[in-house]
């Protein structure tokens, strides 16, 4: 049986670069662009539900913001869901220190005129790690900033921030009974280790794999290592299948 891997976009909203995930090329893959302007995680989960509506068997692979969207749909216990892969995600607001909260709030409240010059520079810096230039693809803070410039209007940045920091699925994690891989970078200043600890404790069937020498943007900087970890999990827990890449 073929399980379609549905790659759920990160905060930028951009579809995944599926060809970069070479170890997963033999599997059926699809991705999509996040809707603009939605300001609740449930709205994003509705959009994801529409994407998978006609799939008989699927695995959600959610990165960062996309991991939370995947959680939001998984707690509804869709019948066709076979497994979850959550990378760099969280069940509730992971920003806990007063200083970090102040910085996030300041970035959200910056006027649109300062979005490119201030907000995106700050956001890209928060996502950076010393390992971003040491993977299969050179990735810099300029690349992160450009990702948002090209894909994330200011209004969507603000609305997604509201959705991310108001969501809380901690009390519902026990509803997710499918095998779940928590794929965690070793260095993540934005999403700390506590986020994975909460998921690991709350999900009934979860395994964590920490990729050494990676940062929050590891899907971009280390796409082969990232995809191989997903492939290893799927081969062990869901089975090897074949399919066709698609966007």
C-alpha positions in Angstrom: 0.0 0.0 0.0 1.3 3.5 -0.9 1.3 6.1 1.8 1.5 9.6 0.5 3.9 11.9 2.4 2.3 15.3 2.8 4.9 18.0 3.5 3.3 20.8 5.6 5.0 24.2 5.1 6.8 26.1 7.8 6.0 29.6 8.9 7.1 31.1 5.6 4.1 29.3 4.0 6.3 28.2 1.0 5.8 24.7 -0.5 8.7 22.3 0.3 11.6 21.7 -2.1 10.7 18.0 -2.6 13.6 17.1 -5.0 16.1 18.0 -2.3 14.8 15.2 -0.1 16.7 12.5 -2.1 16.3 9.6 0.3 12.5 10.0 0.0 12.3 10.1 -3.8 10.9 6.6 -4.0 7.9 7.6 -2.0 4.7 9.5 -3.0 5.3 13.1 -2.0 3.2 16.2 -2.2 3.2 19.6 -0.7 1.2 22.9 -0.9 1.3 26.6 0.0 -0.2 27.8 3.2 -3.3 30.0 2.9 -2.7 33.7 3.6 -4.2 35.6 6.5 -5.5 32.8 8.6 -4.9 33.7 12.3 -5.8 30.4 14.1 -4.2 27.0 14.0 -7.6 25.4 13.5 -8.0 27.4 10.3 -4.6 26.0 9.1 -5.7 22.5 10.1 -8.9 23.0 8.0 -6.7 23.9 5.0 -4.5 20.8 5.6 -7.6 18.6 5.9 -8.7 19.9 2.5 -5.3 18.9 1.0 -5.6 15.3 2.3 -9.3 14.9 1.8 -9.0 12.4 -1.1 -6.0 10.5 0.2 -6.6 6.9 1.4 -3.4 6.7 3.5 -1.0 9.5 4.3 1.8 10.6 6.6 2.0 14.2 7.7 5.5 15.6 7.7 5.3 19.0 9.4 8.3 21.4 9.9 8.2 24.1 12.6 4.9 25.9 12.2 3.9 23.1 9.9 4.5 20.6 12.8 1.9 22.5 14.9 -0.5 22.5 12.0 0.0 18.7 11.7 -0.7 18.3 15.4 -3.9 20.3 15.1 -5.2 18.0 12.4 -3.8 14.8 14.1 -5.7 15.4 17.3 -8.9 15.2 15.2 -7.9 11.5 14.6 -8.4 11.4 10.8 -9.0 7.8 9.7 -6.4 7.9 6.9 -3.5 9.2 9.0 -0.8 6.6 9.4 2.1 8.4 11.0 3.4 11.8 11.9 6.8 13.4 11.5 7.2 16.6 13.5 10.4 18.7 13.2 11.2 21.8 15.2 7.6 22.0 16.4 5.7 22.5 19.7 2.4 21.8 21.3 2.1 25.2 23.0 4.0 28.5 22.9 7.6 27.6 23.3 8.8 31.1 24.0 8.9 31.2 27.8 11.5 33.7 29.0 10.4 37.4 29.4 13.2 38.7 27.2 12.3 36.3 24.4 8.6 37.1 24.7 9.3 40.8 24.5 11.4 40.4 21.4 8.7 38.2 19.7 6.0 40.7 20.6 8.1 43.6 19.3 8.7 41.8 16.0 4.9 41.2 15.6 4.0 44.8 16.3 6.5 46.4 14.0 4.8 48.4 11.3 4.7 47.0 7.8 7.2 49.7 6.6 9.8 48.1 8.9 8.9 44.5 8.0 11.8 43.9 5.6 14.5 46.0 7.2 13.8 45.1 10.9 11.3 42.3 11.5 12.7 39.8 8.9 16.3 40.6 9.9 15.5 39.8 13.5 13.5 36.7 12.6 16.3 35.3 10.4 18.8 35.9 13.1 16.6 34.0 15.6 16.4 31.0 13.3 20.2 30.8 12.6 22.7 28.3 14.0 26.4 27.9 13.6 25.7 24.6 11.7 23.7 26.1 8.8 26.7 26.3 6.5 27.9 22.7 7.2 25.2 20.6 5.6 24.4 19.4 2.1 23.4 23.0 1.2 24.9 26.2 2.3 22.2 28.2 4.1 22.7 31.7 5.5 20.6 34.2 7.4 20.3 36.0 4.1 18.7 32.9 2.6 16.2 32.7 5.5 15.3 36.4 5.1 14.9 35.9 1.3 12.6 32.9 1.9 10.2 35.2 3.9 10.6 38.1 1.5 9.5 35.9 -1.4 6.7 34.0 0.3 5.4 35.7 3.4 3.4 39.0 3.2 3.5 41.1 6.3 -0.2 40.5 7.1 0.5 36.7 6.9 3.5 37.0 9.2 1.4 38.8 11.8 -1.6 36.4 11.5 0.6 33.3 11.7 2.4 34.7 14.7 -1.0 35.0 16.4 -1.9 31.5 15.5 1.3 30.0 16.7 1.5 31.7 20.0 -2.2 31.2 20.9 -2.3 27.5 20.1 -2.1 24.9 22.9 -2.5 21.2 22.1 -0.9 19.8 25.3 -4.1 18.4 26.8 -5.0 16.7 23.5 -1.7 14.9 22.7 -3.0 11.6 24.1 -5.5 11.4 21.3 -2.7 10.9 18.7 -2.1 7.2 18.6 -0.2 6.9 15.3 3.6 6.4 15.4 5.3 9.8 15.6 8.9 10.9 14.9 10.1 14.0 16.7 13.0 15.2 14.5 15.0 17.7 16.5 18.0 19.9 15.6 20.8 19.9 18.1 21.0 23.7 18.2 17.8 25.7 18.2 17.6 29.1 19.9 14.0 29.7 18.9 12.4 26.4 19.9 14.2 25.1 23.0 14.5 21.5 24.1 11.5 21.7 26.4 9.2 21.7 23.4 10.3 18.3 22.3 10.2 17.0 25.9 6.5 18.0 26.2 5.7 16.3 22.9 7.6 13.2 23.9 5.9 12.9 27.2 2.4 13.6 25.9 2.3 11.5 22.7 1.5 7.8 23.2 3.8 6.5 20.5 6.6 9.0 19.9 10.3 8.6 19.3 12.8 11.5 19.2 15.8 11.6 16.9 18.2 14.5 17.4 20.3 15.3 14.3 23.7 16.4 15.4 25.3 19.6 14.2 22.0 21.0 12.9 19.9 24.1 13.6 16.2 25.1 13.2 16.6 25.5 9.5 17.9 21.9 9.0 15.3 21.0 6.4 17.0 23.6 4.2 20.7 23.2 5.2 20.7 19.4 5.7 18.0 18.1 3.4 19.6 14.7 2.8 20.2 14.0 6.5 16.7 15.3 7.3 15.1 13.0 4.7 17.2 10.0 5.7 16.0 10.3 9.3 12.4 10.4 8.0 13.0 7.4 5.7 14.5 5.3 8.5 11.5 6.0 10.7 9.0 5.2 7.9 10.8 2.0 6.9 10.8 0.8 10.5 7.3 1.9 11.5 5.1 2.4 8.4 6.8 0.2 5.7 8.6 0.8 2.5 6.4 2.0 -0.4 6.9 3.4 -3.8 5.2 6.4 -5.5 5.6 9.4 -7.6 6.8 12.9 -6.6 4.4 15.7 -7.1 3.8 19.3 -6.0 
